[in-house]
Amino acid sequence: MVLTTLRQHDGPTLEQAIKGYHGKTIRLPRHLEDRPDREALEVRFGEFLGV
């Protein structure tokens, strides 16, 4: 999926926001209350996949 995404040309959001993170480390917020809720992310990702 990474290679196919990097090969796409679909406007500035894809180019700057998504492709810009390729090869970089994404850091989590220091404070636990600022971090994403893992259970909510799991549910949302399941919805995205159509599960």
C-alpha positions as a Markdown table, in Angstrom:
| # | Residue | x | y | z |
|---|---|---|---|---|
| 1 | Met | 0.0 | 0.0 | 0.0 |
| 2 | Val | 2.9 | 2.4 | 0.8 |
| 3 | Leu | 4.3 | 2.2 | -2.7 |
| 4 | Thr | 1.0 | 2.6 | -4.4 |
| 5 | Thr | 0.2 | 5.6 | -2.3 |
| 6 | Leu | 3.6 | 7.2 | -3.0 |
| 7 | Arg | 3.1 | 6.8 | -6.7 |
| 8 | Gln | -0.3 | 8.5 | -6.7 |
| 9 | His | -0.7 | 12.1 | -7.7 |
| 10 | Asp | -3.9 | 13.4 | -6.1 |
| 11 | Gly | -3.4 | 17.0 | -5.0 |
| 12 | Pro | -1.7 | 18.9 | -2.2 |
| 13 | Thr | -3.2 | 17.0 | 0.7 |
| 14 | Leu | -1.8 | 13.7 | -0.4 |
| 15 | Glu | 1.5 | 15.3 | -1.5 |
| 16 | Gln | 2.2 | 17.4 | 1.6 |
| 17 | Ala | 0.2 | 15.8 | 4.4 |
| 18 | Ile | 0.6 | 12.1 | 3.7 |
| 19 | Lys | 3.7 | 11.7 | 1.5 |
| 20 | Gly | 5.6 | 14.2 | 3.7 |
| 21 | Tyr | 5.6 | 11.7 | 6.5 |
| 22 | His | 7.2 | 8.9 | 4.5 |
| 23 | Gly | 10.3 | 7.7 | 6.3 |
| 24 | Lys | 9.8 | 10.0 | 9.3 |
| 25 | Thr | 9.1 | 9.1 | 12.9 |
| 26 | Ile | 5.6 | 10.1 | 14.1 |
| 27 | Arg | 5.7 | 11.0 | 17.8 |
| 28 | Leu | 2.9 | 10.6 | 20.2 |
| 29 | Pro | 1.8 | 13.4 | 22.5 |
| 30 | Arg | 3.6 | 13.4 | 25.9 |
| 31 | His | 0.4 | 13.6 | 28.0 |
| 32 | Leu | -1.7 | 10.5 | 27.9 |
| 33 | Glu | -4.9 | 12.5 | 27.8 |
| 34 | Asp | -3.8 | 14.0 | 24.5 |
| 35 | Arg | -3.2 | 10.6 | 22.9 |
| 36 | Pro | -5.8 | 9.0 | 20.7 |
| 37 | Asp | -8.2 | 6.5 | 22.3 |
| 38 | Arg | -7.0 | 3.1 | 21.0 |
| 39 | Glu | -10.4 | 1.4 | 21.3 |
| 40 | Ala | -12.1 | 4.3 | 19.4 |
| 41 | Leu | -9.4 | 4.1 | 16.7 |
| 42 | Glu | -9.9 | 0.3 | 16.4 |
| 43 | Val | -13.7 | 0.8 | 15.9 |
| 44 | Arg | -13.2 | 3.6 | 13.4 |
| 45 | Phe | -10.6 | 1.6 | 11.4 |
| 46 | Gly | -12.9 | -1.4 | 11.4 |
| 47 | Glu | -15.7 | 0.8 | 10.0 |
| 48 | Phe | -13.3 | 2.2 | 7.4 |
| 49 | Leu | -12.4 | -1.4 | 6.3 |
| 50 | Gly | -16.1 | -2.3 | 6.2 |
| 51 | Val | -15.9 | -4.9 | 9.0 |
